Amino acid sequence: QVQLVEAGGGTVQAGDSLRLSCVASGYTFSMLRMGWFSQTPGKERELVAAISWTGGSTSYADSAKGRFIISRDNAKNTMYLQMSRLKPEDSAVYYCAAATGTGVILSRAQSYDYWGKGTQVTVSS
């Protein structure tokens, strides 16, 4: 069973930066495909960014391209999301997700097997 714990959320001003982290346990981290999703009230979870098991391939939502960077440190069992030039519309609960297997990057929430409890990001204007 994979356990995922997010950290790093908070309240910031527009234009600021935040770094989210997700620590995984219960499975060989280097064998997990990982992703970050965001969710606002009344909406489905949406992909922010995803990363392959090696970290060599990444995928971003259009809204995240050029501002966010997803990365992972397999030695630390940790995935990161560096968020820069934050906007009020980035405000959401951000979830870490994991899927077993070493195939292609996964972009759909339904493809992930395990989820963290989420961390709130609030960006004020």
Chimera marker file (.cmm) of the C-alpha trace (Angstrom):
<marker_set name="trace">
<marker id="1" x="0.000" y="0.000" z="0.000" r="1" g="1" b="0" radius="0.5"/>
<marker id="2" x="1.383" y="3.357" z="-1.024" r="1" g="1" b="0" radius="0.5"/>
<marker id="3" x="1.084" y="6.248" z="1.391" r="1" g="1" b="0" radius="0.5"/>
<marker id="4" x="1.488" y="9.792" z="0.099" r="1" g="1" b="0" radius="0.5"/>
<marker id="5" x="1.917" y="12.891" z="2.233" r="1" g="1" b="0" radius="0.5"/>
<marker id="6" x="1.920" y="16.360" z="0.711" r="1" g="1" b="0" radius="0.5"/>
<marker id="7" x="3.424" y="19.463" z="2.270" r="1" g="1" b="0" radius="0.5"/>
<marker id="8" x="4.264" y="23.008" z="1.316" r="1" g="1" b="0" radius="0.5"/>
<marker id="9" x="0.891" y="24.604" z="0.672" r="1" g="1" b="0" radius="0.5"/>
<marker id="10" x="-0.086" y="27.938" z="2.095" r="1" g="1" b="0" radius="0.5"/>
<marker id="11" x="-1.351" y="31.431" z="1.389" r="1" g="1" b="0" radius="0.5"/>
<marker id="12" x="0.756" y="33.662" z="-0.817" r="1" g="1" b="0" radius="0.5"/>
<marker id="13" x="0.430" y="36.802" z="-2.908" r="1" g="1" b="0" radius="0.5"/>
<marker id="14" x="0.060" y="36.775" z="-6.664" r="1" g="1" b="0" radius="0.5"/>
<marker id="15" x="3.479" y="36.537" z="-8.248" r="1" g="1" b="0" radius="0.5"/>
<marker id="16" x="5.001" y="34.598" z="-5.365" r="1" g="1" b="0" radius="0.5"/>
<marker id="17" x="6.414" y="31.085" z="-5.458" r="1" g="1" b="0" radius="0.5"/>
<marker id="18" x="5.735" y="27.903" z="-3.523" r="1" g="1" b="0" radius="0.5"/>
<marker id="19" x="7.291" y="24.460" z="-3.536" r="1" g="1" b="0" radius="0.5"/>
<marker id="20" x="5.077" y="21.506" z="-2.821" r="1" g="1" b="0" radius="0.5"/>
<marker id="21" x="6.523" y="18.173" z="-1.816" r="1" g="1" b="0" radius="0.5"/>
<marker id="22" x="5.087" y="14.681" z="-1.693" r="1" g="1" b="0" radius="0.5"/>
<marker id="23" x="6.764" y="11.928" z="0.287" r="1" g="1" b="0" radius="0.5"/>
<marker id="24" x="5.859" y="8.361" z="-0.636" r="1" g="1" b="0" radius="0.5"/>
<marker id="25" x="6.207" y="5.235" z="1.453" r="1" g="1" b="0" radius="0.5"/>
<marker id="26" x="5.115" y="1.623" z="1.283" r="1" g="1" b="0" radius="0.5"/>
<marker id="27" x="6.439" y="0.959" z="-2.209" r="1" g="1" b="0" radius="0.5"/>
<marker id="28" x="9.604" y="1.282" z="-4.215" r="1" g="1" b="0" radius="0.5"/>
<marker id="29" x="9.361" y="4.960" z="-5.136" r="1" g="1" b="0" radius="0.5"/>
<marker id="30" x="11.453" y="4.602" z="-8.280" r="1" g="1" b="0" radius="0.5"/>
<marker id="31" x="8.822" y="2.192" z="-9.625" r="1" g="1" b="0" radius="0.5"/>
<marker id="32" x="5.971" y="4.715" z="-9.302" r="1" g="1" b="0" radius="0.5"/>
<marker id="33" x="4.630" y="7.114" z="-11.887" r="1" g="1" b="0" radius="0.5"/>
<marker id="34" x="3.643" y="10.309" z="-10.140" r="1" g="1" b="0" radius="0.5"/>
<marker id="35" x="1.508" y="13.350" z="-10.704" r="1" g="1" b="0" radius="0.5"/>
<marker id="36" x="0.120" y="16.520" z="-9.196" r="1" g="1" b="0" radius="0.5"/>
<marker id="37" x="-3.557" y="17.348" z="-9.522" r="1" g="1" b="0" radius="0.5"/>
<marker id="38" x="-5.551" y="20.352" z="-8.426" r="1" g="1" b="0" radius="0.5"/>
<marker id="39" x="-9.161" y="20.596" z="-7.379" r="1" g="1" b="0" radius="0.5"/>
<marker id="40" x="-11.488" y="23.466" z="-6.578" r="1" g="1" b="0" radius="0.5"/>
<marker id="41" x="-14.953" y="23.124" z="-5.041" r="1" g="1" b="0" radius="0.5"/>
<marker id="42" x="-17.493" y="21.652" z="-7.421" r="1" g="1" b="0" radius="0.5"/>
<marker id="43" x="-14.924" y="20.637" z="-10.007" r="1" g="1" b="0" radius="0.5"/>
<marker id="44" x="-13.125" y="17.433" z="-10.833" r="1" g="1" b="0" radius="0.5"/>
<marker id="45" x="-9.460" y="16.948" z="-10.150" r="1" g="1" b="0" radius="0.5"/>
<marker id="46" x="-7.347" y="18.246" z="-12.999" r="1" g="1" b="0" radius="0.5"/>
<marker id="47" x="-3.826" y="17.349" z="-13.962" r="1" g="1" b="0" radius="0.5"/>
<marker id="48" x="-1.226" y="19.975" z="-13.136" r="1" g="1" b="0" radius="0.5"/>
<marker id="49" x="1.873" y="17.965" z="-13.988" r="1" g="1" b="0" radius="0.5"/>
<marker id="50" x="3.022" y="14.379" z="-14.235" r="1" g="1" b="0" radius="0.5"/>
<marker id="51" x="6.398" y="12.706" z="-14.204" r="1" g="1" b="0" radius="0.5"/>
<marker id="52" x="7.713" y="9.344" z="-15.294" r="1" g="1" b="0" radius="0.5"/>
<marker id="53" x="9.230" y="6.818" z="-12.931" r="1" g="1" b="0" radius="0.5"/>
<marker id="54" x="12.747" y="7.863" z="-13.916" r="1" g="1" b="0" radius="0.5"/>
<marker id="55" x="11.991" y="11.557" z="-13.927" r="1" g="1" b="0" radius="0.5"/>
<marker id="56" x="13.143" y="11.756" z="-17.494" r="1" g="1" b="0" radius="0.5"/>
<marker id="57" x="9.743" y="12.611" z="-18.928" r="1" g="1" b="0" radius="0.5"/>
<marker id="58" x="7.254" y="15.197" z="-17.753" r="1" g="1" b="0" radius="0.5"/>
<marker id="59" x="3.893" y="16.525" z="-18.829" r="1" g="1" b="0" radius="0.5"/>
<marker id="60" x="2.149" y="19.761" z="-17.898" r="1" g="1" b="0" radius="0.5"/>
<marker id="61" x="-1.261" y="21.295" z="-18.125" r="1" g="1" b="0" radius="0.5"/>
<marker id="62" x="-1.251" y="24.343" z="-20.380" r="1" g="1" b="0" radius="0.5"/>
<marker id="63" x="-1.887" y="26.546" z="-17.351" r="1" g="1" b="0" radius="0.5"/>
<marker id="64" x="1.268" y="25.228" z="-15.670" r="1" g="1" b="0" radius="0.5"/>
<marker id="65" x="3.662" y="25.372" z="-18.602" r="1" g="1" b="0" radius="0.5"/>
<marker id="66" x="6.418" y="27.893" z="-18.121" r="1" g="1" b="0" radius="0.5"/>
<marker id="67" x="5.521" y="28.533" z="-14.477" r="1" g="1" b="0" radius="0.5"/>
<marker id="68" x="5.601" y="25.164" z="-12.695" r="1" g="1" b="0" radius="0.5"/>
<marker id="69" x="8.277" y="22.494" z="-12.621" r="1" g="1" b="0" radius="0.5"/>
<marker id="70" x="7.692" y="18.929" z="-11.516" r="1" g="1" b="0" radius="0.5"/>
<marker id="71" x="10.627" y="16.875" z="-10.316" r="1" g="1" b="0" radius="0.5"/>
<marker id="72" x="11.437" y="13.871" z="-8.201" r="1" g="1" b="0" radius="0.5"/>
<marker id="73" x="14.273" y="12.614" z="-6.049" r="1" g="1" b="0" radius="0.5"/>
<marker id="74" x="14.099" y="8.853" z="-6.014" r="1" g="1" b="0" radius="0.5"/>
<marker id="75" x="16.762" y="8.659" z="-3.317" r="1" g="1" b="0" radius="0.5"/>
<marker id="76" x="14.493" y="10.668" z="-1.005" r="1" g="1" b="0" radius="0.5"/>
<marker id="77" x="11.195" y="9.075" z="-2.084" r="1" g="1" b="0" radius="0.5"/>
<marker id="78" x="9.970" y="12.580" z="-2.798" r="1" g="1" b="0" radius="0.5"/>
<marker id="79" x="8.284" y="14.420" z="-5.633" r="1" g="1" b="0" radius="0.5"/>
<marker id="80" x="8.196" y="18.203" z="-5.917" r="1" g="1" b="0" radius="0.5"/>
<marker id="81" x="6.180" y="20.877" z="-7.648" r="1" g="1" b="0" radius="0.5"/>
<marker id="82" x="7.962" y="24.210" z="-7.901" r="1" g="1" b="0" radius="0.5"/>
<marker id="83" x="5.287" y="26.810" z="-8.525" r="1" g="1" b="0" radius="0.5"/>
<marker id="84" x="6.322" y="30.270" z="-9.694" r="1" g="1" b="0" radius="0.5"/>
<marker id="85" x="4.481" y="33.440" z="-10.734" r="1" g="1" b="0" radius="0.5"/>
<marker id="86" x="1.411" y="32.195" z="-8.945" r="1" g="1" b="0" radius="0.5"/>
<marker id="87" x="-1.977" y="33.572" z="-9.921" r="1" g="1" b="0" radius="0.5"/>
<marker id="88" x="-5.249" y="33.712" z="-7.959" r="1" g="1" b="0" radius="0.5"/>
<marker id="89" x="-6.674" y="31.121" z="-10.353" r="1" g="1" b="0" radius="0.5"/>
<marker id="90" x="-4.019" y="28.669" z="-9.141" r="1" g="1" b="0" radius="0.5"/>
<marker id="91" x="-5.811" y="28.556" z="-5.787" r="1" g="1" b="0" radius="0.5"/>
<marker id="92" x="-6.904" y="24.975" z="-5.158" r="1" g="1" b="0" radius="0.5"/>
<marker id="93" x="-6.230" y="21.882" z="-3.138" r="1" g="1" b="0" radius="0.5"/>
<marker id="94" x="-3.237" y="20.151" z="-4.658" r="1" g="1" b="0" radius="0.5"/>
<marker id="95" x="-3.063" y="16.372" z="-4.537" r="1" g="1" b="0" radius="0.5"/>
<marker id="96" x="-0.158" y="14.040" z="-5.035" r="1" g="1" b="0" radius="0.5"/>
<marker id="97" x="-0.974" y="10.876" z="-6.963" r="1" g="1" b="0" radius="0.5"/>
<marker id="98" x="0.892" y="7.657" z="-7.682" r="1" g="1" b="0" radius="0.5"/>
<marker id="99" x="0.483" y="4.743" z="-10.018" r="1" g="1" b="0" radius="0.5"/>
<marker id="100" x="2.448" y="1.526" z="-9.962" r="1" g="1" b="0" radius="0.5"/>
<marker id="101" x="4.252" y="0.393" z="-13.064" r="1" g="1" b="0" radius="0.5"/>
<marker id="102" x="6.875" y="1.876" z="-15.305" r="1" g="1" b="0" radius="0.5"/>
<marker id="103" x="4.886" y="2.653" z="-18.423" r="1" g="1" b="0" radius="0.5"/>
<marker id="104" x="3.982" y="5.953" z="-20.004" r="1" g="1" b="0" radius="0.5"/>
<marker id="105" x="3.197" y="9.132" z="-18.108" r="1" g="1" b="0" radius="0.5"/>
<marker id="106" x="-0.400" y="9.184" z="-16.875" r="1" g="1" b="0" radius="0.5"/>
<marker id="107" x="-2.520" y="12.280" z="-17.398" r="1" g="1" b="0" radius="0.5"/>
<marker id="108" x="-5.944" y="11.121" z="-16.230" r="1" g="1" b="0" radius="0.5"/>
<marker id="109" x="-6.887" y="11.083" z="-12.571" r="1" g="1" b="0" radius="0.5"/>
<marker id="110" x="-8.647" y="7.762" z="-13.088" r="1" g="1" b="0" radius="0.5"/>
<marker id="111" x="-5.336" y="6.167" z="-14.015" r="1" g="1" b="0" radius="0.5"/>
<marker id="112" x="-3.787" y="6.757" z="-10.601" r="1" g="1" b="0" radius="0.5"/>
<marker id="113" x="-4.099" y="4.223" z="-7.826" r="1" g="1" b="0" radius="0.5"/>
<marker id="114" x="-3.067" y="6.182" z="-4.755" r="1" g="1" b="0" radius="0.5"/>
<marker id="115" x="-3.717" y="9.707" z="-3.516" r="1" g="1" b="0" radius="0.5"/>
<marker id="116" x="-2.534" y="11.956" z="-0.749" r="1" g="1" b="0" radius="0.5"/>
<marker id="117" x="-4.890" y="14.000" z="1.394" r="1" g="1" b="0" radius="0.5"/>
<marker id="118" x="-4.027" y="17.233" z="-0.372" r="1" g="1" b="0" radius="0.5"/>
<marker id="119" x="-2.521" y="20.570" z="0.559" r="1" g="1" b="0" radius="0.5"/>
<marker id="120" x="-4.290" y="23.909" z="0.149" r="1" g="1" b="0" radius="0.5"/>
<marker id="121" x="-2.753" y="26.625" z="-1.986" r="1" g="1" b="0" radius="0.5"/>
<marker id="122" x="-4.358" y="30.047" z="-1.804" r="1" g="1" b="0" radius="0.5"/>
<marker id="123" x="-3.123" y="32.910" z="-3.954" r="1" g="1" b="0" radius="0.5"/>
<marker id="124" x="-4.419" y="36.356" z="-3.116" r="1" g="1" b="0" radius="0.5"/>
<marker id="125" x="-4.476" y="39.209" z="-5.594" r="1" g="1" b="0" radius="0.5"/>
<link id1="1" id2="2" r="1" g="1" b="0" radius="0.2"/>
<link id1="2" id2="3" r="1" g="1" b="0" radius="0.2"/>
<link id1="3" id2="4" r="1" g="1" b="0" radius="0.2"/>
<link id1="4" id2="5" r="1" g="1" b="0" radius="0.2"/>
<link id1="5" id2="6" r="1" g="1" b="0" radius="0.2"/>
<link id1="6" id2="7" r="1" g="1" b="0" radius="0.2"/>
<link id1="7" id2="8" r="1" g="1" b="0" radius="0.2"/>
<link id1="8" id2="9" r="1" g="1" b="0" radius="0.2"/>
<link id1="9" id2="10" r="1" g="1" b="0" radius="0.2"/>
<link id1="10" id2="11" r="1" g="1" b="0" radius="0.2"/>
<link id1="11" id2="12" r="1" g="1" b="0" radius="0.2"/>
<link id1="12" id2="13" r="1" g="1" b="0" radius="0.2"/>
<link id1="13" id2="14" r="1" g="1" b="0" radius="0.2"/>
<link id1="14" id2="15" r="1" g="1" b="0" radius="0.2"/>
<link id1="15" id2="16" r="1" g="1" b="0" radius="0.2"/>
<link id1="16" id2="17" r="1" g="1" b="0" radius="0.2"/>
<link id1="17" id2="18" r="1" g="1" b="0" radius="0.2"/>
<link id1="18" id2="19" r="1" g="1" b="0" radius="0.2"/>
<link id1="19" id2="20" r="1" g="1" b="0" radius="0.2"/>
<link id1="20" id2="21" r="1" g="1" b="0" radius="0.2"/>
<link id1="21" id2="22" r="1" g="1" b="0" radius="0.2"/>
<link id1="22" id2="23" r="1" g="1" b="0" radius="0.2"/>
<link id1="23" id2="24" r="1" g="1" b="0" radius="0.2"/>
<link id1="24" id2="25" r="1" g="1" b="0" radius="0.2"/>
<link id1="25" id2="26" r="1" g="1" b="0" radius="0.2"/>
<link id1="26" id2="27" r="1" g="1" b="0" radius="0.2"/>
<link id1="27" id2="28" r="1" g="1" b="0" radius="0.2"/>
<link id1="28" id2="29" r="1" g="1" b="0" radius="0.2"/>
<link id1="29" id2="30" r="1" g="1" b="0" radius="0.2"/>
<link id1="30" id2="31" r="1" g="1" b="0" radius="0.2"/>
<link id1="31" id2="32" r="1" g="1" b="0" radius="0.2"/>
<link id1="32" id2="33" r="1" g="1" b="0" radius="0.2"/>
<link id1="33" id2="34" r="1" g="1" b="0" radius="0.2"/>
<link id1="34" id2="35" r="1" g="1" b="0" radius="0.2"/>
<link id1="35" id2="36" r="1" g="1" b="0" radius="0.2"/>
<link id1="36" id2="37" r="1" g="1" b="0" radius="0.2"/>
<link id1="37" id2="38" r="1" g="1" b="0" radius="0.2"/>
<link id1="38" id2="39" r="1" g="1" b="0" radius="0.2"/>
<link id1="39" id2="40" r="1" g="1" b="0" radius="0.2"/>
<link id1="40" id2="41" r="1" g="1" b="0" radius="0.2"/>
<link id1="41" id2="42" r="1" g="1" b="0" radius="0.2"/>
<link id1="42" id2="43" r="1" g="1" b="0" radius="0.2"/>
<link id1="43" id2="44" r="1" g="1" b="0" radius="0.2"/>
<link id1="44" id2="45" r="1" g="1" b="0" radius="0.2"/>
<link id1="45" id2="46" r="1" g="1" b="0" radius="0.2"/>
<link id1="46" id2="47" r="1" g="1" b="0" radius="0.2"/>
<link id1="47" id2="48" r="1" g="1" b="0" radius="0.2"/>
<link id1="48" id2="49" r="1" g="1" b="0" radius="0.2"/>
<link id1="49" id2="50" r="1" g="1" b="0" radius="0.2"/>
<link id1="50" id2="51" r="1" g="1" b="0" radius="0.2"/>
<link id1="51" id2="52" r="1" g="1" b="0" radius="0.2"/>
<link id1="52" id2="53" r="1" g="1" b="0" radius="0.2"/>
<link id1="53" id2="54" r="1" g="1" b="0" radius="0.2"/>
<link id1="54" id2="55" r="1" g="1" b="0" radius="0.2"/>
<link id1="55" id2="56" r="1" g="1" b="0" radius="0.2"/>
<link id1="56" id2="57" r="1" g="1" b="0" radius="0.2"/>
<link id1="57" id2="58" r="1" g="1" b="0" radius="0.2"/>
<link id1="58" id2="59" r="1" g="1" b="0" radius="0.2"/>
<link id1="59" id2="60" r="1" g="1" b="0" radius="0.2"/>
<link id1="60" id2="61" r="1" g="1" b="0" radius="0.2"/>
<link id1="61" id2="62" r="1" g="1" b="0" radius="0.2"/>
<link id1="62" id2="63" r="1" g="1" b="0" radius="0.2"/>
<link id1="63" id2="64" r="1" g="1" b="0" radius="0.2"/>
<link id1="64" id2="65" r="1" g="1" b="0" radius="0.2"/>
<link id1="65" id2="66" r="1" g="1" b="0" radius="0.2"/>
<link id1="66" id2="67" r="1" g="1" b="0" radius="0.2"/>
<link id1="67" id2="68" r="1" g="1" b="0" radius="0.2"/>
<link id1="68" id2="69" r="1" g="1" b="0" radius="0.2"/>
<link id1="69" id2="70" r="1" g="1" b="0" radius="0.2"/>
<link id1="70" id2="71" r="1" g="1" b="0" radius="0.2"/>
<link id1="71" id2="72" r="1" g="1" b="0" radius="0.2"/>
<link id1="72" id2="73" r="1" g="1" b="0" radius="0.2"/>
<link id1="73" id2="74" r="1" g="1" b="0" radius="0.2"/>
<link id1="74" id2="75" r="1" g="1" b="0" radius="0.2"/>
<link id1="75" id2="76" r="1" g="1" b="0" radius="0.2"/>
<link id1="76" id2="77" r="1" g="1" b="0" radius="0.2"/>
<link id1="77" id2="78" r="1" g="1" b="0" radius="0.2"/>
<link id1="78" id2="79" r="1" g="1" b="0" radius="0.2"/>
<link id1="79" id2="80" r="1" g="1" b="0" radius="0.2"/>
<link id1="80" id2="81" r="1" g="1" b="0" radius="0.2"/>
<link id1="81" id2="82" r="1" g="1" b="0" radius="0.2"/>
<link id1="82" id2="83" r="1" g="1" b="0" radius="0.2"/>
<link id1="83" id2="84" r="1" g="1" b="0" radius="0.2"/>
<link id1="84" id2="85" r="1" g="1" b="0" radius="0.2"/>
<link id1="85" id2="86" r="1" g="1" b="0" radius="0.2"/>
<link id1="86" id2="87" r="1" g="1" b="0" radius="0.2"/>
<link id1="87" id2="88" r="1" g="1" b="0" radius="0.2"/>
<link id1="88" id2="89" r="1" g="1" b="0" radius="0.2"/>
<link id1="89" id2="90" r="1" g="1" b="0" radius="0.2"/>
<link id1="90" id2="91" r="1" g="1" b="0" radius="0.2"/>
<link id1="91" id2="92" r="1" g="1" b="0" radius="0.2"/>
<link id1="92" id2="93" r="1" g="1" b="0" radius="0.2"/>
<link id1="93" id2="94" r="1" g="1" b="0" radius="0.2"/>
<link id1="94" id2="95" r="1" g="1" b="0" radius="0.2"/>
<link id1="95" id2="96" r="1" g="1" b="0" radius="0.2"/>
<link id1="96" id2="97" r="1" g="1" b="0" radius="0.2"/>
<link id1="97" id2="98" r="1" g="1" b="0" radius="0.2"/>
<link id1="98" id2="99" r="1" g="1" b="0" radius="0.2"/>
<link id1="99" id2="100" r="1" g="1" b="0" radius="0.2"/>
<link id1="100" id2="101" r="1" g="1" b="0" radius="0.2"/>
<link id1="101" id2="102" r="1" g="1" b="0" radius="0.2"/>
<link id1="102" id2="103" r="1" g="1" b="0" radius="0.2"/>
<link id1="103" id2="104" r="1" g="1" b="0" radius="0.2"/>
<link id1="104" id2="105" r="1" g="1" b="0" radius="0.2"/>
<link id1="105" id2="106" r="1" g="1" b="0" radius="0.2"/>
<link id1="106" id2="107" r="1" g="1" b="0" radius="0.2"/>
<link id1="107" id2="108" r="1" g="1" b="0" radius="0.2"/>
<link id1="108" id2="109" r="1" g="1" b="0" radius="0.2"/>
<link id1="109" id2="110" r="1" g="1" b="0" radius="0.2"/>
<link id1="110" id2="111" r="1" g="1" b="0" radius="0.2"/>
<link id1="111" id2="112" r="1" g="1" b="0" radius="0.2"/>
<link id1="112" id2="113" r="1" g="1" b="0" radius="0.2"/>
<link id1="113" id2="114" r="1" g="1" b="0" radius="0.2"/>
<link id1="114" id2="115" r="1" g="1" b="0" radius="0.2"/>
<link id1="115" id2="116" r="1" g="1" b="0" radius="0.2"/>
<link id1="116" id2="117" r="1" g="1" b="0" radius="0.2"/>
<link id1="117" id2="118" r="1" g="1" b="0" radius="0.2"/>
<link id1="118" id2="119" r="1" g="1" b="0" radius="0.2"/>
<link id1="119" id2="120" r="1" g="1" b="0" radius="0.2"/>
<link id1="120" id2="121" r="1" g="1" b="0" radius="0.2"/>
<link id1="121" id2="122" r="1" g="1" b="0" radius="0.2"/>
<link id1="122" id2="123" r="1" g="1" b="0" radius="0.2"/>
<link id1="123" id2="124" r="1" g="1" b="0" radius="0.2"/>
<link id1="124" id2="125" r="1" g="1" b="0" radius="0.2"/>
</marker_set>
